[in-house]
Amino acid sequence: MNLGPGEIILILIAVLLIFGPKKLPELGKSLGQGIREFKKGTKEMRDDLEASFKDEPEAPKEAPKSI
């Protein structure tokens, strides 16, 4: 889905008409917070996965030798 400059301008005009100039800073702030939380969550999940792979597996225990 490629958006050209014309489509982006049209979307921005529609957003301006729907929300008005007074609500745009508030809308931008909440959008930024949402993106920040999403990035934080994905980073935490990635760090947890990397940590679980770095943990050394336990050495296999030898079976008792029977004669």
C-alpha positions in Angstrom: 0.0 0.0 0.0 1.9 3.0 -1.3 0.6 6.5 -0.3 1.7 9.3 -2.5 2.0 12.9 -1.3 -1.4 13.8 -2.6 -3.1 11.1 -0.6 -1.2 12.1 2.6 -2.2 15.7 2.2 -5.8 14.7 1.6 -5.8 12.5 4.8 -4.2 15.4 6.8 -6.9 17.8 5.6 -9.6 15.3 6.5 -8.2 14.8 10.0 -8.0 18.6 10.4 -11.6 19.0 9.4 -12.8 16.1 11.6 -10.9 16.9 14.8 -10.3 20.7 14.4 -7.1 22.6 15.2 -7.6 22.6 19.0 -7.7 18.8 19.2 -4.7 18.1 17.0 -2.0 18.6 19.7 -3.9 16.3 22.1 -4.4 13.7 19.3 -0.7 13.8 18.4 0.3 13.5 22.1 -1.8 10.4 22.6 -0.6 8.9 19.3 3.0 9.4 20.4 2.4 7.8 23.8 0.8 4.8 22.1 3.7 4.4 19.8 6.2 4.8 22.7 4.4 2.1 24.7 4.3 -0.3 21.8 8.0 0.1 21.2 8.7 -0.4 24.9 6.6 -3.6 24.9 8.3 -5.0 21.9 11.8 -4.2 23.3 11.0 -5.9 26.6 9.7 -9.0 24.8 12.8 -9.1 22.6 15.1 -8.7 25.6 13.3 -11.5 27.4 13.6 -13.8 24.4 17.3 -13.0 24.0 17.9 -13.6 27.7 16.2 -17.0 27.6 18.4 -18.1 24.6 21.5 -16.9 26.4 20.8 -19.0 29.5 23.1 -22.0 29.3 21.2 -25.3 29.2 21.8 -27.7 32.1 24.4 -30.4 31.3 22.7 -33.8 30.9 23.0 -36.0 33.9 24.7 -39.3 33.4 22.6 -42.4 33.9 23.8 -44.7 36.6 26.0 -47.5 35.2 24.7 -51.0 35.8 26.7 -54.1 35.4 
